[in-house]
Amino acid sequence: MFQASEIKRLIEASLPGSVAHIVDDAGDGEHFQGEVMSPSFSGISLVKQHQAVYAALGARMGREIHALALKTYTPDAWRTAGKEQK
């Protein structure tokens, strides 16, 4: 069983300056939802943003982490969405 806090730690360690909010969606330690903001997302496609997050999790995706419903944001989009208070 994987912990949301560990996913957060891995993402934030891999993407400097990022902020990750992760929840165990089903309460089963396998299905998660996440919102990730990273300065490195500026100027890259949504697909590349998601790939960067999945790369941070490495082989854990598909093994310990069965699913991660993901929303990614640039810093500007994060502020516009009012997420900075989280």
N, C-alpha and C positions, 0 to 999 in steps of 0.2 A: 504494500500500500504506500503510495507516494503522497507527500505533503505539499499543499499549495505554497507554503513558505519556502520550501526547497526550490520549487519552480521559480518563484520570485527571485531568490538568491542567485540561481544560475543565470537567469536572464540579465539581471542588473550587473552581475560580475562580467558577463560577456559583452554587454553593450554599454560602454562608459557613458555616464550621464543619463542613463535611462531610468524610468520609473515604471514598475510593473505592479499591477493589481490583479491578483489571481484568486479565484474561489473554486472550491471543490464542488462543482455543480450538482453532482448526484450524491455526494457524501460517501462515495465508494473508493476514493483514492486513485481513480483511474480516469474520470471524466471531469475536465476543468473548463472554466471560462477565464479569459484574461483580456486585460487592456494594457497595452504597452506604449509608452512614449519614449522616443529616442531621437536625439539630434541627428544621428546617423541616417534616419529615415528621410530627411530633407532631400528632395530631388530624385528619389528613387521610387519605382512603382510599388503598388500595394503588394504585388506578388513577391518582389525582392524584400520588402519589409517583413513579410511573413516568413520567408526563407531564412532571414537573419535570426528571427526568434527561434525557429525550429533548429537551426544550426547551433544555437546556444544550448539547446537541450540534447543535442546529439542523438545517440542510440537509445536514449530513454523514450523518445517518441516512438510509439508503436510497441514498446515493451512495457515499462512501468507506467507510462502515460499513454492511455488508449486514445484519448481525444482531447483536443484543446481548441475550443471555439475562441477565435482571436480577433480583436480589434486593435489596429495599430494607428498611431498618431505621430505627426511631426510636432515639435514644440508649439508652433503657431496653431495647429488644429486642436491640440490639447487645451490651450488657453481659450480658444473660441468655443470649445465644447464645455468649458467651465470645470475642467477636471483638476485644475491645479490645487483645489482645496482638499482633494482626497488624501 
